[in-house]
Amino acid sequence: MIWAVLSLIALLAALWLALPFLRKRQMETLESDSILSVYRDQAEEVERDLESGMITEAEFDAAQAEIEARTLKAARRMDSGLSVSGQMPVMAGSIIAFTLAAGLAAYSQLGRPQIPDMALADRKEEVLIRRAEGGDIKSRITLLEEATEETPDDFDTWWMLARSYASIEEHAGAAEAYKHAARLSNDNPGVLSAYAEALTQANGNKVPPAARIVFEQVLRESEVPDPRARYYVALAKAQAQDFDGALHDWAMLAADSKPSDPWMGMVRRDIVNMVKFTEGDVLNYLPNASDEEIIASGGEVKPPDTGAMAARIVDLQIALDADPKNWEGWMEMAELQAVLGMTDAARATIETGKSHFEAAPFVLQQFDTALAILDGEERRGPDAEDIASAQEMTAEEQADMVDGMVAGLALRLEEDPDDVAGWVMLIRSYDVMGRADRAEAAYDTAANFFADRPEDLRAIRLETGYGAN
């Protein structure tokens, strides 16, 4: 059927192209005949003017001469007054045959007539898939919503839908999706915590009673207290005007967290704001508060305790003599020396620390950064010479390089922990190096960060073998 339709379309197109060659023989008046007629009319008009006395004989002769000259000039430029057109059946047949053959041959190569027509719903789904693959989050959400209707008991689908809603700050939709995911996960604490957070955000960041109940349930049932639940329980206390309770909880959370943990910025900000409101001392809650945080909380910056800092430098020197591979210790000692105005000593400390990590480019980069800051220069990374020096090294130097790379990876993950592949690499590296304790500690840190993302944590477990029990 399709071939008959296509053949008919091709035939009609061919006939339309061949039509001019099939017209009957006819005479056509050309442009030259009409122009000469104009000159004849002008000559007759001049004769009538002469007869009526409007012009003299001399004027008549001059006008006639001008008209005759123009007529002769026009006649030389133009064709004859008639043209003949006739039928050209051979040319018409050739055009029809060529058009039919070319059209059908092209379709036989490029067309796919055997594919059945798609239903409208399928076409819409295909468009949504293309848009979702191109990064359109709304199309992704639509597909996930349809998937939840087809597989309502699939945890991963509900979880991805909730995360997609959260990414566009559609908190009410995220809360509903998290609710289904929590039910399917048998009330996994991480999923419950994400659900309660979405409820709070949908409520204008005010912790509703239902969300507080869920957060407190998470804290009771989690082996490792969930940082998100701890933060929001403290926020609920603050919103209930239990300011001391909120400050205590936030301070405990800050003390139990690393400076690089993603929630620390928010926790420190809220502690500073609450201390300013209650007119307290921020150092009671953030012993390592920066000068900017002290000023923002309404306090005054005190001169540094030079005695304590000097004592710490002595302790670090003793520790580094025993274990010179502690690059963080070298960095801390140099920082303390710089604060005390011992710039030359700080520079010497950095250079000494670098000498223990000559084959570790990632750690060397940290030392170079500290040195650049000390000298008031911009940060720089390892140059081509640093990289080339790693090409030829002994087995011991290669081991140092591996240590440095692993240390650099660990440092990067502290600054940017949202990297599943990075955690897998770090845990595997520790395991290969025979440092199971560090591998276990790295897994625990990753588990804490990905507590609300069970699919990522599951991938880390599968890839590393840690956390399976």
Secondary structure by P-SEA (a helix, b strand, c coil): caaaaaaaaaaaaaaaaaccccccccccccaaaaaaaaaaaaaaaaaaaaaaccccaaaaaaaaaaaaaaaaaaaaaccccbbbbbbbaaaaaaaaaaaaaaaaaaaaaccccccccccaaaaaaaaaaaaaaaccaaaaaaaaaaaaaaccccaaaaaaaaaaaaaacaaaaaaaaaaaaaaaacccaaaaaaaaaaaaaaacccccaaaaaaaaaaaaccccccaaaaaaaaaaaaaacaaaaaaaaaaaaaaaccccccaaaaaaaaaaaaaaaaccccccccccccaaaaaaacccccccaaaaaaaaaaaaaaaaaacccaaaaaaaaaaaaaaacaaaaaaaaaaaaaaaccccaaaaaaaaaaaaaaaccccccccaaaaaaaccccaaaaaaaaaaaaaaaaaaaaaccccaaaaaaaaaaaaaacaaaaaaaaaaaaaaaacccaaaaaaaaaacccccc
